[in-house]
Amino acid sequence: MVYRALGEFLILVGSLFLFLAGIGLLRMPDVYNRMQTGTKATTLGALSLIMGVGIYHPQWFFKTAIISLFILLTNPVSSHALARASHNKGIPLAEGSVLDRYAEDKERGLKEEENDS
Amino acid sequence: MRKWLAIIFLIVLGFFMAKITSSFPFGEEKWGVSRHYVDKGIEENRGSNLVTSIVVNYRGFDTLGEVTVLFLAATALAFLLSTCRCRRRYERREASLIVKTASETLYPLLILFGAYIFIHGHLTPGGGFQGGTVIASAVMLMLLAHFTFHPNHRALSTVEGLAGITFVLIGFAGLIWGGSFLANNIIPLGQWNRLFSAGVIPLIYVAVGFKVGSELSGLITDMIKTTKEE
């Protein structure tokens, strides 16, 4: 029963990542950091959990693969939209952040517009 | 002061609620009609989802009323929106390329999922209302991601009307050939737990799914499109 052990291992890894995501949501300093723990760890945590279940019960594998595909498709996109919206709304980064590429990008875009006109 | 009043009020309310509910025999022998649903439901309707059998067959008339209420609410809201000059309080920003592409990919899949839910209403949890709502959420995703997306309103209302008529016609067919309104003995019941089973129940739920889906899609379109830019 090798596949059973593999499934159990994946479920364990998934629950570990979900646990870390929960801690991250409580501990991270600003919206963007919380979002990255929430989404990255949830994608990986939920994915390995669901695929673990699929490997543990091989007759469910196809269904769990489709569910994972949906999570892969939707979760990053929705977090991207949320992060973009909060940045555009002007929610500040945590103190001590050193890089804000999106703000640089937007500034550059504005300057180019000025040069064009 | 107000806090204490609220707490006292809640305690009194809770006391009477507990008093009322303690007189219900929980977990004991089911009462007449629910006993009948549990014992005879599958035998009489051949639908493995007993909730659907109750919602669409035993209490089908009630569901027809619910669908009508939904229709009236949607119509009234559309009327109110057409008379008000609602203004948007914020500037709408074009969605990013990632969101647009993903929504285009997801849109047909979400509609497929909604259709799956209401077609399998008599076999698995969910049914017409839930499937219709999933379809409406797909339309809402497209409306939020694309400014140019505009569902065909006339087609939506046509589908909605036809679905409502189908529900009523199935009911009348039961009245003519089956003996009572929405009677479930006009077409063969089939075998339990198969896709083609449970007589008219899946037909009605497909109609309800189309109706709810088109209705809510039209409603969401109205709500998003009637607000004007300042």
Contacts between the chains, C-beta under 8 A, distances in Angstrom:
chain1	res1	chain2	res2	distance
A	70	B	109	7.8
A	73	B	102	6.6
A	73	B	105	6.8
A	73	B	106	6.7
A	74	B	102	7.3
A	74	B	106	6.9
A	77	B	98	5.9
A	77	B	99	6.1
A	77	B	102	4.1
A	80	B	96	7.2
A	80	B	98	5.5
A	80	B	99	7.1
A	81	B	95	7.2
A	81	B	96	7.2
A	81	B	98	7.8
A	81	B	99	5.1
A	84	B	96	5.9
A	88	B	93	6.3
